Amino acid sequence: LVANAVLFTSVNLSGVFVRILTERTQRKVFLHARNCVEERLRLEDENEKQVRSELQTS
């Protein structure tokens, strides 16, 4: 009975640990993807401004 309780507790703690690591990794991946999208949008905006500026000067 005690062995079952120890096994149950250790398996649950392992599951919690794996879940925390998985969520942390998913969060990092999400933040990286969000930053990439923000950078792409910023670059597109900057490019449009540059094109408009070139059209006005020519």
N, CA, C and O atoms as CSV, one atom per row, in Angstrom:
chain,resi,resn,atom,element,x,y,z
A,1,LEU,N,N,0.832,-1.205,0.000
A,1,LEU,CA,C,0.000,0.000,0.000
A,1,LEU,C,C,0.868,1.257,0.000
A,1,LEU,O,O,0.605,2.207,-0.737
A,2,VAL,N,N,1.899,1.247,0.833
A,2,VAL,CA,C,2.809,2.393,0.889
A,2,VAL,C,C,3.559,2.515,-0.434
A,2,VAL,O,O,3.776,3.620,-0.931
A,3,ALA,N,N,3.952,1.385,-0.996
A,3,ALA,CA,C,4.671,1.403,-2.273
A,3,ALA,C,C,3.791,1.997,-3.370
A,3,ALA,O,O,4.274,2.747,-4.218
A,4,ASN,N,N,2.501,1.665,-3.354
A,4,ASN,CA,C,1.578,2.231,-4.344
A,4,ASN,C,C,1.449,3.738,-4.176
A,4,ASN,O,O,1.395,4.469,-5.164
A,5,ALA,N,N,1.401,4.202,-2.949
A,5,ALA,CA,C,1.291,5.639,-2.690
A,5,ALA,C,C,2.544,6.367,-3.158
A,5,ALA,O,O,2.464,7.446,-3.746
A,6,VAL,N,N,3.697,5.772,-2.895
A,6,VAL,CA,C,4.957,6.382,-3.340
A,6,VAL,C,C,5.010,6.419,-4.861
A,6,VAL,O,O,5.391,7.431,-5.449
A,7,LEU,N,N,4.633,5.328,-5.490
A,7,LEU,CA,C,4.619,5.270,-6.954
A,7,LEU,C,C,3.642,6.296,-7.520
A,7,LEU,O,O,3.983,7.023,-8.453
A,8,PHE,N,N,2.451,6.362,-6.975
A,8,PHE,CA,C,1.433,7.314,-7.424
A,8,PHE,C,C,1.939,8.747,-7.294
A,8,PHE,O,O,1.787,9.548,-8.217
A,9,THR,N,N,2.534,9.066,-6.160
A,9,THR,CA,C,3.044,10.419,-5.923
A,9,THR,C,C,4.178,10.757,-6.881
A,9,THR,O,O,4.211,11.852,-7.443
A,10,SER,N,N,5.096,9.835,-7.068
A,10,SER,CA,C,6.239,10.115,-7.946
A,10,SER,C,C,5.805,10.263,-9.403
A,10,SER,O,O,6.341,11.106,-10.123
A,11,VAL,N,N,4.853,9.463,-9.838
A,11,VAL,CA,C,4.356,9.590,-11.216
A,11,VAL,C,C,3.644,10.923,-11.396
A,11,VAL,O,O,3.817,11.581,-12.422
A,12,ASN,N,N,2.849,11.328,-10.420
A,12,ASN,CA,C,2.162,12.615,-10.514
A,12,ASN,C,C,3.145,13.782,-10.511
A,12,ASN,O,O,2.972,14.737,-11.269
A,13,LEU,N,N,4.163,13.715,-9.676
A,13,LEU,CA,C,5.174,14.776,-9.651
A,13,LEU,C,C,5.935,14.836,-10.973
A,13,LEU,O,O,6.255,15.917,-11.467
A,14,SER,N,N,6.217,13.672,-11.536
A,14,SER,CA,C,6.877,13.642,-12.843
A,14,SER,C,C,5.987,14.279,-13.904
A,14,SER,O,O,6.471,15.026,-14.755
A,15,GLY,N,N,4.702,13.991,-13.860
A,15,GLY,CA,C,3.760,14.585,-14.809
A,15,GLY,C,C,3.692,16.095,-14.677
A,15,GLY,O,O,3.652,16.808,-15.680
A,16,VAL,N,N,3.680,16.581,-13.456
A,16,VAL,CA,C,3.664,18.033,-13.226
A,16,VAL,C,C,4.936,18.658,-13.779
A,16,VAL,O,O,4.884,19.704,-14.427
A,17,PHE,N,N,6.062,18.033,-13.529
A,17,PHE,CA,C,7.341,18.545,-14.012
A,17,PHE,C,C,7.360,18.610,-15.540
A,17,PHE,O,O,7.773,19.615,-16.118
A,18,VAL,N,N,6.916,17.540,-16.186
A,18,VAL,CA,C,6.882,17.511,-17.655
A,18,VAL,C,C,5.929,18.574,-18.186
A,18,VAL,O,O,6.231,19.234,-19.180
A,19,ARG,N,N,4.798,18.743,-17.542
A,19,ARG,CA,C,3.834,19.754,-17.989
A,19,ARG,C,C,4.420,21.160,-17.882
A,19,ARG,O,O,4.248,21.976,-18.787
A,20,ILE,N,N,5.106,21.441,-16.790
A,20,ILE,CA,C,5.721,22.762,-16.608
A,20,ILE,C,C,6.758,23.007,-17.699
A,20,ILE,O,O,6.791,24.085,-18.294
A,21,LEU,N,N,7.601,22.016,-17.964
A,21,LEU,CA,C,8.614,22.175,-19.010
A,21,LEU,C,C,7.972,22.359,-20.381
A,21,LEU,O,O,8.433,23.175,-21.179
A,22,THR,N,N,6.915,21.606,-20.656
A,22,THR,CA,C,6.230,21.715,-21.943
A,22,THR,C,C,5.603,23.087,-22.110
A,22,THR,O,O,5.735,23.703,-23.168
A,23,GLU,N,N,4.921,23.573,-21.081
A,23,GLU,CA,C,4.299,24.893,-21.162
A,23,GLU,C,C,5.341,25.985,-21.333
A,23,GLU,O,O,5.124,26.938,-22.081
A,24,ARG,N,N,6.463,25.856,-20.650
A,24,ARG,CA,C,7.535,26.855,-20.772
A,24,ARG,C,C,8.072,26.885,-22.207
A,24,ARG,O,O,8.288,27.953,-22.780
A,25,THR,N,N,8.281,25.693,-22.775
A,25,THR,CA,C,8.781,25.612,-24.149
A,25,THR,C,C,7.766,26.172,-25.132
A,25,THR,O,O,8.132,26.915,-26.042
A,26,GLN,N,N,6.494,25.826,-24.961
A,26,GLN,CA,C,5.458,26.345,-25.852
A,26,GLN,C,C,5.364,27.856,-25.752
A,26,GLN,O,O,5.151,28.527,-26.763
A,27,ARG,N,N,5.517,28.395,-24.578
A,27,ARG,CA,C,5.478,29.849,-24.388
A,27,ARG,C,C,6.639,30.520,-25.119
A,27,ARG,O,O,6.456,31.549,-25.770
A,28,LYS,N,N,7.833,29.934,-25.010
A,28,LYS,CA,C,8.993,30.494,-25.713
A,28,LYS,C,C,8.779,30.468,-27.219
A,28,LYS,O,O,9.084,31.442,-27.907
A,29,VAL,N,N,8.256,29.358,-27.736
A,29,VAL,CA,C,8.000,29.242,-29.174
A,29,VAL,C,C,6.961,30.264,-29.605
A,29,VAL,O,O,7.114,30.901,-30.647
A,30,PHE,N,N,5.904,30.426,-28.814
A,30,PHE,CA,C,4.869,31.406,-29.139
A,30,PHE,C,C,5.439,32.815,-29.166
A,30,PHE,O,O,5.171,33.570,-30.101
A,31,LEU,N,N,6.218,33.181,-28.159
A,31,LEU,CA,C,6.796,34.524,-28.109
A,31,LEU,C,C,7.737,34.763,-29.283
A,31,LEU,O,O,7.764,35.856,-29.849
A,32,HIS,N,N,8.504,33.746,-29.649
A,32,HIS,CA,C,9.399,33.886,-30.798
A,32,HIS,C,C,8.592,34.097,-32.080
A,32,HIS,O,O,8.928,34.962,-32.889
A,33,ALA,N,N,7.538,33.315,-32.265
A,33,ALA,CA,C,6.699,33.466,-33.458
A,33,ALA,C,C,6.041,34.840,-33.480
A,33,ALA,O,O,5.971,35.479,-34.530
A,34,ARG,N,N,5.563,35.295,-32.335
A,34,ARG,CA,C,4.934,36.619,-32.265
A,34,ARG,C,C,5.934,37.716,-32.603
A,34,ARG,O,O,5.606,38.657,-33.327
A,35,ASN,N,N,7.140,37.600,-32.088
A,35,ASN,CA,C,8.170,38.590,-32.392
A,35,ASN,C,C,8.523,38.588,-33.875
A,35,ASN,O,O,8.762,39.647,-34.456
A,36,CYS,N,N,8.556,37.416,-34.488
A,36,CYS,CA,C,8.839,37.336,-35.924
A,36,CYS,C,C,7.740,38.016,-36.733
A,36,CYS,O,O,8.029,38.734,-37.690
A,37,VAL,N,N,6.494,37.797,-36.360
A,37,VAL,CA,C,5.380,38.437,-37.063
A,37,VAL,C,C,5.441,39.947,-36.879
A,37,VAL,O,O,5.256,40.692,-37.840
A,38,GLU,N,N,5.695,40.404,-35.667
A,38,GLU,CA,C,5.799,41.845,-35.417
A,38,GLU,C,C,6.917,42.463,-36.246
A,38,GLU,O,O,6.750,43.541,-36.816
A,39,GLU,N,N,8.045,41.787,-36.312
A,39,GLU,CA,C,9.183,42.300,-37.082
A,39,GLU,C,C,8.850,42.347,-38.570
A,39,GLU,O,O,9.192,43.310,-39.256
A,40,ARG,N,N,8.182,41.304,-39.069
A,40,ARG,CA,C,7.800,41.280,-40.482
A,40,ARG,C,C,6.852,42.428,-40.801
A,40,ARG,O,O,7.009,43.093,-41.825
A,41,LEU,N,N,5.871,42.667,-39.938
A,41,LEU,CA,C,4.936,43.770,-40.152
A,41,LEU,C,C,5.647,45.113,-40.090
A,41,LEU,O,O,5.345,46.018,-40.868
A,42,ARG,N,N,6.587,45.242,-39.169
A,42,ARG,CA,C,7.346,46.492,-39.066
A,42,ARG,C,C,8.172,46.729,-40.325
A,42,ARG,O,O,8.233,47.848,-40.832
A,43,LEU,N,N,8.806,45.671,-40.826
A,43,LEU,CA,C,9.609,45.799,-42.038
A,43,LEU,C,C,8.744,46.127,-43.254
A,43,LEU,O,O,9.140,46.928,-44.101
A,44,GLU,N,N,7.565,45.511,-43.340
A,44,GLU,CA,C,6.657,45.826,-44.446
A,44,GLU,C,C,6.226,47.283,-44.389
A,44,GLU,O,O,6.176,47.957,-45.418
A,45,ASP,N,N,5.918,47.770,-43.205
A,45,ASP,CA,C,5.522,49.169,-43.037
A,45,ASP,C,C,6.670,50.101,-43.420
A,45,ASP,O,O,6.471,51.102,-44.109
A,46,GLU,N,N,7.854,49.762,-42.970
A,46,GLU,CA,C,9.032,50.567,-43.287
A,46,GLU,C,C,9.288,50.578,-44.796
A,46,GLU,O,O,9.642,51.611,-45.366
A,47,ASN,N,N,9.108,49.428,-45.431
A,47,ASN,CA,C,9.304,49.321,-46.875
A,47,ASN,C,C,8.280,50.183,-47.619
A,47,ASN,O,O,8.634,50.874,-48.574
A,48,GLU,N,N,7.026,50.148,-47.192
A,48,GLU,CA,C,5.992,50.975,-47.823
A,48,GLU,C,C,6.321,52.455,-47.684
A,48,GLU,O,O,6.157,53.219,-48.635
A,49,LYS,N,N,6.779,52.861,-46.517
A,49,LYS,CA,C,7.153,54.264,-46.313
A,49,LYS,C,C,8.300,54.655,-47.239
A,49,LYS,O,O,8.306,55.748,-47.806
A,50,GLN,N,N,9.261,53.763,-47.387
A,50,GLN,CA,C,10.405,54.051,-48.248
A,50,GLN,C,C,9.959,54.167,-49.706
A,50,GLN,O,O,10.415,55.060,-50.421
A,51,VAL,N,N,9.080,53.281,-50.151
A,51,VAL,CA,C,8.581,53.334,-51.526
A,51,VAL,C,C,7.812,54.627,-51.748
A,51,VAL,O,O,7.997,55.283,-52.772
A,52,ARG,N,N,6.950,55.005,-50.805
A,52,ARG,CA,C,6.203,56.265,-50.940
A,52,ARG,C,C,7.151,57.456,-51.003
A,52,ARG,O,O,6.941,58.389,-51.778
A,53,SER,N,N,8.185,57.417,-50.189
A,53,SER,CA,C,9.154,58.506,-50.171
A,53,SER,C,C,9.890,58.595,-51.506
A,53,SER,O,O,10.118,59.689,-52.023
A,54,GLU,N,N,10.259,57.447,-52.058
A,54,GLU,CA,C,10.949,57.438,-53.351
A,54,GLU,C,C,10.032,57.925,-54.466
A,54,GLU,O,O,10.479,58.614,-55.382
A,55,LEU,N,N,8.754,57.570,-54.394
A,55,LEU,CA,C,7.810,58.019,-55.420
A,55,LEU,C,C,7.598,59.527,-55.349
A,55,LEU,O,O,7.417,60.178,-56.378
A,56,GLN,N,N,7.618,60.075,-54.162
A,56,GLN,CA,C,7.421,61.516,-54.004
A,56,GLN,C,C,8.633,62.299,-54.487
A,56,GLN,O,O,8.481,63.406,-55.004
A,57,THR,N,N,9.822,61.752,-54.329
A,57,THR,CA,C,11.030,62.482,-54.715
A,57,THR,C,C,11.332,62.346,-56.202
A,57,THR,O,O,12.117,63.131,-56.735
A,58,SER,N,N,10.742,61.389,-56.879
A,58,SER,CA,C,11.046,61.228,-58.304
A,58,SER,C,C,10.007,61.859,-59.188
A,58,SER,O,O,10.123,61.806,-60.412
